[in-house]
Amino acid sequence: MSEPLSPPNAAPSAPVFISYSSADAALANRLCDAVEASGIPCWIAPRDVRAGEVYADAIVQAINACRAMVVLLSKTSLESSHVLREIERASSKKRSIIALRVGSFSLPPAFEYFLSASHWLDASDGRTDKAITQLIADLHGSARMPGAAAVDSPGADSPGAAAPVASRESERATTRGPARLGLSIVVALMLIYLVVDKLWLSKPSATPPLAGSVSVTGPASKAATASASFSPAPHSVAVLPFVNLSGDPKDDYFSDGLSVELLDSLASIPNLQVAARTSSFSFKGKDVDVTEIARRLNVGAILEGSIRKDGKHVRITANLVNAKTGFRLWSNTYDRDLKDILKLQTEIATAVTTALQATLLGDAASLVELGGTQNPQAFDAYLRGERLVGTSLDAVATQKQFDAYDEAISLDPGFAKAYVAKALAEVIFASNTAATAAAREGFQRARNAAEKAVAIAPALGEAHSALGFVLDAGFQDYTGAASEHERALALAPGNSRVLLMSARFLSEIGRSDAAVSNAQRAVVLDPLNPNAYRILGLIMLYTRHFHDAVVAYDRALRLNPQAVQAAASRGLAQFALGDYAAAQQSCSIPPLDWYSHLCLAIVWHKLNRETEANAELAALRASAADENDQAYQYAEVYAQWGSPAQALDWLETAYHVRDPGLLQLKVDYLLDPIRREPRFQKILEKMRFPD
């Protein structure tokens, strides 16, 4: 742990902090005595609060210094604001949290949110002694605890012991190359991967931990607690990126792309729950056993394999692994001509669903092939375009992506998925980079591509989802967008991209209940996606749950420390809480972008640092493509600066130039100071948001 220990005048630090309500003091002290008797020191109040020491200070210092927190969860502790603040503090400091449940009850949203990725022990049947014994075993199973038995610590990326795994195919590689992240460099407004406010899982025991989190469950206790802590859906699978064995790293795009296409194909099959691509691909390049990957993604099976491409021929080796035992359920090797690659996807998907005994509704083969191509050159061009997704918003890199999709479409004018990809790329670039006139042209190209995809494959959910995205972002046609998102969900209820794009749209038009419902399902499918937590934070801002927004952005940054806009968004949440020093630090995390300048302009003004505030506003202007390109953002700044006339002037400009930022108008808390102004209300009325 990098946190400093308590200062000399504070109570001694201890690796385990005990959190409890006063009504549970007897049980808490008994638990503490048992843990310390096993050789692991604990910190518990009021015993360890020194005379004359400020009570709250002692607790904060003890949580900062601990390595794990044990929380006694009872009906009385759920009513304790002190327990909730202690859990929130431990979560923000990234401490491991162990929840010992005493009694039967439902968790309030705040507790479920902070404890969703925690380790759980259950004493609801009254057998507290057994639970305490298990807790001690778990603590001693971790090499991080003083007094623990000497074990080989597997590290944060692979906690616990690996279950036995059957021998792999001879071609299987032991390591994987760098991962390709989808759509990771876009502002919160236009992200393809979006998520929800409040809670995303109803049962903490089924929640996979965040990547890189520290589990206190060690090898000695893993077998004893596996059945309780790991209960995936029976027809659930994750597709890992297939290993490129072609000998040329340049062919990584092909193995990655084919893996994604297979994943999307499986996701289209009813009754089969498939972990989304961002979460599956987060393990690429990491030496993590498939059983541990399955636990983190909460799936019952893992599909892995390798690809060897040689000219016009390809050999694919695929293995389906049982997540609980580590043994293969099924495996096969395919030697095919590249022109038959789409049929090969169908063949593998059918074999996997048979192995999982999933009940198919309708013709699985037709669903898998929907929107694809039989032209190998077109498919290759499409994969080259997908390889560039999220790498940069630079005009040169984006043009290469456009060129790849255009080539795919040229080679096969009936390739619906290529039109979908083209539409998404165009709308993201137009929303974030292009000048106002160029943006309108980009939005029109995006609409043409999305409408073409719908015309070619009207049953392709992603096509309707892309069209809905274009309509709301580029044309402010919210009624049309709502219809397209609804159609997409009906066609592809198991597609995480469709679910998340719908959740983003619904949250911005104020339909929070529907957004929650869609995003709950999406996050189950994509639990390791940093952008999901980033948009979780955004929706928390929309709903004014600022504490929860900070926690969500913390999680996004744990999964992707380079998510600069997540840091700036966290700063805006901290600003709303009145923690201006923390806000300034979050907004200053390099490399600064336009959103960082927006945040700093607002924060510096609040701190009465007018010179710095004006400099940041100038930097925001300098980042714009033309004088009106950041009109909506200028309105936000001036609203927070207490200049309503200027804010409303810029908001009217934003309306006239169709600024995509207006999507947030109904829910943006930065505009609250001018929300009741008649001019604001007129603009809001003209936006024609659906009820």
Secondary structure, 3 states (H helix, E strand, C coil): CCCCCCCCCCCCCCCEEEECCHHHHHHHHHHHHHHHHCCCCEECCCCCCCCCCCHHHHHHHHHHHCCEEEEEECHHHHCCHHHHHHHHHHHHCCCEEEEEECCCCCCCHHHHHHCCCCEEEECCCCCHHHHHHHHHHHHHCCCCCCCCCCCCCCCCCCCCCCCCCCCCCCCCCCCCCCCCCCCCCCCHHHCCCCCCCCCCCCCHHHCCCCCCCCCCCCHHHHHHHHHHHCCCCCCEEEECCCEECCCCHHHHHHHHHHHHHHHHHHHCCCCCEECCHHHHHCCCCCCCCHHHHHHHHCCCEEEEEEEEEECCEEEEEEEEEECCCCCEEEEEEEEEEHHHHHHHHHHHHHHHHHHHCCCCCCCHHHHHHCCCCCCHHHHHHHHHHHHCCCCCCCHHHHHHHHHHHHHHHHHCCCCHHHHHHHHHHHHHHHHHCCCHHHHHHHHHHHHHHHHHHHHHCCCCHHHHHHHHHHHHHHCCCHHHHHHHHHHHHHHCCCCHHHHHHHHHHHHHCCCHHHHHHHHHHHHHHCCCCHHHHHHHHHHHHHCCCHHHHHHHHHHHHHHCCCCHHHHHHHHHHHHHCCCHHHHHHHHCCCCCCHHHHHHHHHHHHHCCCHHHHHHHHHHHHHCCCCCCCCHHHHHHHHHHCCCHHHHHHHHHHHHHCCCHHHHHCCCCHHHHHHCCCHHHHHHHHHHCCCC
